[in-house]
Amino acid sequence: MIMLALSGSARSNGALNAGYICFEALLQAYDAAIQKKRPMWAVQALVTGFLRSTFVFLPFFAFQAYGYLNICVHGDTDELRPWCKAKLPLLYSFIQSHYWGVGFLRYFQVKQLPNFLLASPALSLAVYSIVHYTKLLHQLFQSTSIHEQIIAIVDGRLVEAHESSDVATVLKSEISTGLHNKKQGNTEVKKRKSVAASAASAASLDGNTSTGRIVGDNKDECPLLVLPFILHLTFMTFTAFFVMHVQVSTRFLSASPPIYWAASRILAPARGGSCKRWGYFIIVYFVAYILLGSLLFPNFYPFT
């Protein structure tokens, strides 16, 4: 939570990472309400998720408040800036629109065609990953219920936590002193592990959730944990293409893991690599992005 908040203080799009916390809170609330029949636990999970998400957005809104107080309230000019009179006075959106020309379809000009070509590799890879993992998620929802998926994720993480070194050490110490009933504890763990394993098997997860892996070796498997990544990337891709200066897509989208999952799928023959030519193109593009970008960007060329 703290690291995501720091990312949001550096770049505005870092605040979007709060969506991952919201997704986790929804999973926990569903498990508490439906599986464990503990509505208060569900409310607690939702409230905690809301507070954590708000904390991630806090640096962004704090800077907006600072700008409003510094310019609109304590400013030296007699006439207020237009954004100060808005119902939601956001300094960020005004600067982006007024000084940078950022807006829906405002960058769709013939003279900007070279910048669209510059951004096409990153956008193409993003669209490919969105389409590919959306198809896999669709297959997943057809083969098993969302309920089973959520139980597999939540119970799989509980089993992982139980088997972690720190927890295992504490449990071992407590058992040795007679504070826990060993038989009862093992039975409960085995029961939850069995539920997680059966649900994971039905969802073709093959244990990936309990081992902390998002995408497995099987090219046709795709756990529910991929969903927030795809939603995040879809929003960022839409914004980069239709709203922002499109050439920044190369660095704007580079923080999204599905792009690298998709690239590795194309490159790795064992995972169904589709074409060596596209694999070579991806390698050349990534290397060129590092080498050329390091030269062009600091010299104010529109590489990113």
C-alpha positions, 0 to 999 in steps of 0.5 A: 500500500505504501509503495503504491502510494509512493508511485502515485505521488510520482506519477498520476497513473500510479494511483490506478494501482489501487484497483488491485487492492479493491480486487483483493478486498472483493475476493476476501469479502465474497469468501467471508460472506458466502463461504464462511458465512461471516457478514461482519468479516465481509464488511471489515474486508470492504472497509479495509480495502476502501481505506487502503485504496484511499491511502493510495490516492492520497498523494494525488489528491494532496497535491491537488489540494496544495495547488488549489490552496496555493493558486486559488485561495492564496494566489496573488492574481485578482482573477481566478483561473478557470479551473478554480471555479470548477465544481471539482477543481483539479489542477492536473486535468486543467494543465493537461488539457490547457497546456498539453492539449490532452483530450479525447481524440484531440491528438488525432491529426495527420501531422501526428501520424509519425507518433502513432507509428512510433507507438504502434509496437507497444500498442499492438503488443498491449492489444494482443495481450488483452485479446489473448488473456480475455479469451483464456478468461472466457474459457475459464468462466465457461469451464468452472464457476466464479465461486470455485475460482474465488475459493481456490484463490483465497484458500490457496493463499491460506494454505500458502501462508500456513506452509510459510517458514515463519508461520510453520515455526510459530505453529511448531513452537505452539504445538510443542508446548501444548497450546494447539491440538495437533490433530484438529489443526492438521485436519482443518488445514487438510480440509481447506487444502483439499477444497482449494486443490479441487477448485484449482483443479477444476479451474485448470490452475494446477497449483499456481495460486498456492505457489504465488504464480500468476500465469503457469506453464500451460499456454491454455491456463489462465487463473482469475488473478489475471483479471485485474491486470487485464482490466488495468491494461485495457483502461491504460491502452484506451487512454493512451490511444484516444486521450493522451499523446500517443507516443508516451504509450511506450513507457506508459504501458511498460509497467503492465505485466501482461505485456511481458507475459504475452511477449514471453508466450510468443518467444517461448516455443514450449508455451506455444510460440506462434512465430519466430519472426515476431519473436525476433521483432520483439527482441529487436524492439526491446533492445532498440527501445533501451539503446535508442531511447537512452539517446533520444529521450534526454535530447527531447526527441519524441521517443516516449 
